[in-house]
Amino acid sequence: MRPARLFSRRLAVIVTLLAAGAGPALAEPSTALGPDLRGRLYDWSDGVLVVAHRACHAPAPTRGLTTTLPENSLAALDRCVALGVDMVEIDIRRTADGALVVMHDPTVDRTTNGHGKVSELSLAQVQALRLKASKGGSAEAPPTLEAFLAWAQGRILINLDVKEPIAEQVAQVVLASGVSDQVLVKARPEAGAAPMADLPPYSGLAFMPMVGAAKGRAFRDPASITAIQVLAENRIPAIELCDLRRSEFKAVRAAARLARVRLWSNALAQKGLKGAWTRAWAGGAAADGRRTWTRLVGDGVSVIQTNRPAALLDYLDARGLRGRAPPVVNAAL
C-alpha cells in the first residue's frame, strides 16, 4: 500500500473513533509486523505461536500491566502488539443494518453499558455504546471489523471467529481491507466435503479447518476430514482441534504431520484436545495454565490460543520453544 493511502486509512480510523466518543486517541500503531509472522504460521516447524483469545484483555503483571481491558477492543489489540503476541482472535457479528462489528456474544449486555441483541441494533446504536473496562470506567466503542483490521495493519496476525452465517460478507470486507495477508479465517468442514480452502468465500484467504465436536455434536471420522482438507491447493496453515478424544487426536495428528500442517488448540476449559485440561489441571480458569501448555506442546500442538498470552509467552521463552521446532512427539502417545 502506498504511504499516502496508508496514512489516510489510519487517519480515518482515528477520526471515526473520536467522533464516536471513544475517549483519548490510542497511540498511532507501528507498521512493523515483525519477522514474517505469516511465514511462521505456514512453517509447521517454527516454534509455538501464541494466539490471544478475544485479544489481550487480561492483566499481564509480569510485564507491568495490571489493568483489565475490554475484550475484542482496539486497546486490547495494542496490548497484544506490545507483548509480542503472534495473533489475536476476535469475534464477528452483524448489526440490523448489515454492518460487521467485533463482538463475542449475541447481545451487548455483558461487554458494554447497553442492552439488546447485536442483530437488532443499528451500527450507530452499537457504536454509541461503551465497552466495559476495569474499575467501572468507560472505554471505547465496539469497533467495526474494518476499523479493527485497519488498526492491526502491519502489526499482528488476526484470526476471525465468525459467529453467524455471514462468511461471504466477512471475506469481502477482509479482501477489500488491504490486510488480507494478516487474516486467518476458519470453518467446520463436513465429512467427505471437498477442501474448503479452495471454495468461495475462503479461496482468496488463509483458511483453517476446524475438526472435532461442535456444540456437543461429534463430526464423523475427523482424521478423514483432516486428510481431505490438507489437500487444498490454497494451502492451509493449521488444523484447529475441537474437543477431540485421545484416539481421534492421534489420527488427526498423523494426517496433519504428513502434510506439514500445524495443530492449533485452545487452552481454555472444555476446549481443544479433550482431557488435556482435566488430567493436567483442576478445571475452570486454571485449566488455562502451565500444565495444560506442557501437555499440549508435548503432544505436538504448535499454536495455542489462551486467555493468558503474557504468561504463555513467558513459559515458552523460558523453555526455548519460540522460533524453533517444538519437541518431537512420540507417535505412541
PEVENWO-V560322 format. One record per residue. N is the residue number from 0. RES is the residue in one letter. NEAR is the number of other ideal C-beta (glycine too) atoms within 10 Angstrom. Layout:
BEGIN
n->N res->RES near->NEAR
n->N res->RES near->NEAR
END
This chain:
BEGIN
n->0 res->M near->13
n->1 res->R near->7
n->2 res->P near->8
n->3 res->A near->8
n->4 res->R near->10
n->5 res->L near->15
n->6 res->F near->12
n->7 res->S near->12
n->8 res->R near->18
n->9 res->R near->17
n->10 res->L near->12
n->11 res->A near->13
n->12 res->V near->23
n->13 res->I near->16
n->14 res->V near->11
n->15 res->T near->17
n->16 res->L near->21
n->17 res->L near->12
n->18 res->A near->10
n->19 res->A near->20
n->20 res->G near->12
n->21 res->A near->24
n->22 res->G near->16
n->23 res->P near->8
n->24 res->A near->11
n->25 res->L near->17
n->26 res->A near->8
n->27 res->E near->11
n->28 res->P near->19
n->29 res->S near->11
n->30 res->T near->12
n->31 res->A near->9
n->32 res->L near->18
n->33 res->G near->14
n->34 res->P near->9
n->35 res->D near->11
n->36 res->L near->17
n->37 res->R near->15
n->38 res->G near->10
n->39 res->R near->20
n->40 res->L near->23
n->41 res->Y near->17
n->42 res->D near->16
n->43 res->W near->20
n->44 res->S near->11
n->45 res->D near->19
n->46 res->G near->17
n->47 res->V near->24
n->48 res->L near->23
n->49 res->V near->24
n->50 res->V near->24
n->51 res->A near->30
n->52 res->H near->26
n->53 res->R near->21
n->54 res->A near->29
n->55 res->C near->27
n->56 res->H near->25
n->57 res->A near->24
n->58 res->P near->17
n->59 res->A near->19
n->60 res->P near->10
n->61 res->T near->11
n->62 res->R near->15
n->63 res->G near->7
n->64 res->L near->16
n->65 res->T near->9
n->66 res->T near->14
n->67 res->T near->14
n->68 res->L near->23
n->69 res->P near->22
n->70 res->E near->24
n->71 res->N near->26
n->72 res->S near->28
n->73 res->L near->27
n->74 res->A near->19
n->75 res->A near->23
n->76 res->L near->28
n->77 res->D near->20
n->78 res->R near->25
n->79 res->C near->25
n->80 res->V near->19
n->81 res->A near->15
n->82 res->L near->19
n->83 res->G near->15
n->84 res->V near->23
n->85 res->D near->22
n->86 res->M near->23
n->87 res->V near->26
n->88 res->E near->21
n->89 res->I near->25
n->90 res->D near->19
n->91 res->I near->25
n->92 res->R near->24
n->93 res->R near->21
n->94 res->T near->22
n->95 res->A near->15
n->96 res->D near->11
n->97 res->G near->10
n->98 res->A near->20
n->99 res->L near->23
n->100 res->V near->24
n->101 res->V near->24
n->102 res->M near->26
n->103 res->H near->18
n->104 res->D near->16
n->105 res->P near->14
n->106 res->T near->17
n->107 res->V near->22
n->108 res->D near->12
n->109 res->R near->10
n->110 res->T near->21
n->111 res->T near->21
n->112 res->N near->14
n->113 res->G near->15
n->114 res->H near->10
n->115 res->G near->16
n->116 res->K near->14
n->117 res->V near->22
n->118 res->S near->12
n->119 res->E near->11
n->120 res->L near->22
n->121 res->S near->13
n->122 res->L near->17
n->123 res->A near->11
n->124 res->Q near->16
n->125 res->V near->25
n->126 res->Q near->24
n->127 res->A near->16
n->128 res->L near->21
n->129 res->R near->21
n->130 res->L near->26
n->131 res->K near->17
n->132 res->A near->18
n->133 res->S near->13
n->134 res->K near->6
n->135 res->G near->7
n->136 res->G near->11
n->137 res->S near->14
n->138 res->A near->20
n->139 res->E near->24
n->140 res->A near->24
n->141 res->P near->30
n->142 res->P near->27
n->143 res->T near->22
n->144 res->L near->23
n->145 res->E near->19
n->146 res->A near->23
n->147 res->F near->26
n->148 res->L near->25
n->149 res->A near->23
n->150 res->W near->23
n->151 res->A near->25
n->152 res->Q near->20
n->153 res->G near->16
n->154 res->R near->21
n->155 res->I near->23
n->156 res->L near->25
n->157 res->I near->24
n->158 res->N near->24
n->159 res->L near->25
n->160 res->D near->15
n->161 res->V near->19
n->162 res->K near->15
n->163 res->E near->15
n->164 res->P near->8
n->165 res->I near->16
n->166 res->A near->17
n->167 res->E near->10
n->168 res->Q near->18
n->169 res->V near->20
n->170 res->A near->22
n->171 res->Q near->13
n->172 res->V near->19
n->173 res->V near->25
n->174 res->L near->14
n->175 res->A near->11
n->176 res->S near->18
n->177 res->G near->16
n->178 res->V near->22
n->179 res->S near->16
n->180 res->D near->11
n->181 res->Q near->22
n->182 res->V near->23
n->183 res->L near->23
n->184 res->V near->23
n->185 res->K near->22
n->186 res->A near->16
n->187 res->R near->16
n->188 res->P near->20
n->189 res->E near->9
n->190 res->A near->12
n->191 res->G near->10
n->192 res->A near->13
n->193 res->A near->12
n->194 res->P near->20
n->195 res->M near->25
n->196 res->A near->24
n->197 res->D near->15
n->198 res->L near->15
n->199 res->P near->10
n->200 res->P near->19
n->201 res->Y near->23
n->202 res->S near->15
n->203 res->G near->13
n->204 res->L near->18
n->205 res->A near->24
n->206 res->F near->26
n->207 res->M near->23
n->208 res->P near->26
n->209 res->M near->21
n->210 res->V near->27
n->211 res->G near->24
n->212 res->A near->17
n->213 res->A near->12
n->214 res->K near->6
n->215 res->G near->6
n->216 res->R near->6
n->217 res->A near->14
n->218 res->F near->20
n->219 res->R near->9
n->220 res->D near->15
n->221 res->P near->26
n->222 res->A near->18
n->223 res->S near->16
n->224 res->I near->24
n->225 res->T near->27
n->226 res->A near->17
n->227 res->I near->17
n->228 res->Q near->26
n->229 res->V near->20
n->230 res->L near->13
n->231 res->A near->19
n->232 res->E near->8
n->233 res->N near->15
n->234 res->R near->15
n->235 res->I near->26
n->236 res->P near->22
n->237 res->A near->25
n->238 res->I near->28
n->239 res->E near->23
n->240 res->L near->29
n->241 res->C near->23
n->242 res->D near->20
n->243 res->L near->25
n->244 res->R near->14
n->245 res->R near->13
n->246 res->S near->9
n->247 res->E near->22
n->248 res->F near->26
n->249 res->K near->17
n->250 res->A near->16
n->251 res->V near->24
n->252 res->R near->23
n->253 res->A near->14
n->254 res->A near->20
n->255 res->A near->25
n->256 res->R near->15
n->257 res->L near->11
n->258 res->A near->16
n->259 res->R near->13
n->260 res->V near->22
n->261 res->R near->25
n->262 res->L near->26
n->263 res->W near->28
n->264 res->S near->30
n->265 res->N near->28
n->266 res->A near->28
n->267 res->L near->17
n->268 res->A near->17
n->269 res->Q near->12
n->270 res->K near->20
n->271 res->G near->27
n->272 res->L near->26
n->273 res->K near->18
n->274 res->G near->14
n->275 res->A near->27
n->276 res->W near->26
n->277 res->T near->13
n->278 res->R near->10
n->279 res->A near->17
n->280 res->W near->20
n->281 res->A near->10
n->282 res->G near->10
n->283 res->G near->10
n->284 res->A near->12
n->285 res->A near->12
n->286 res->A near->22
n->287 res->D near->24
n->288 res->G near->19
n->289 res->R near->16
n->290 res->R near->15
n->291 res->T near->27
n->292 res->W near->26
n->293 res->T near->14
n->294 res->R near->19
n->295 res->L near->26
n->296 res->V near->20
n->297 res->G near->14
n->298 res->D near->21
n->299 res->G near->23
n->300 res->V near->26
n->301 res->S near->22
n->302 res->V near->26
n->303 res->I near->25
n->304 res->Q near->25
n->305 res->T near->25
n->306 res->N near->20
n->307 res->R near->23
n->308 res->P near->27
n->309 res->A near->24
n->310 res->A near->20
n->311 res->L near->25
n->312 res->L near->22
n->313 res->D near->16
n->314 res->Y near->20
n->315 res->L near->20
n->316 res->D near->12
n->317 res->A near->10
n->318 res->R near->14
n->319 res->G near->9
n->320 res->L near->17
n->321 res->R near->17
n->322 res->G near->12
n->323 res->R near->10
n->324 res->A near->13
n->325 res->P near->22
n->326 res->P near->11
n->327 res->V near->7
n->328 res->V near->16
n->329 res->N near->9
n->330 res->A near->10
n->331 res->A near->5
n->332 res->L near->11
END
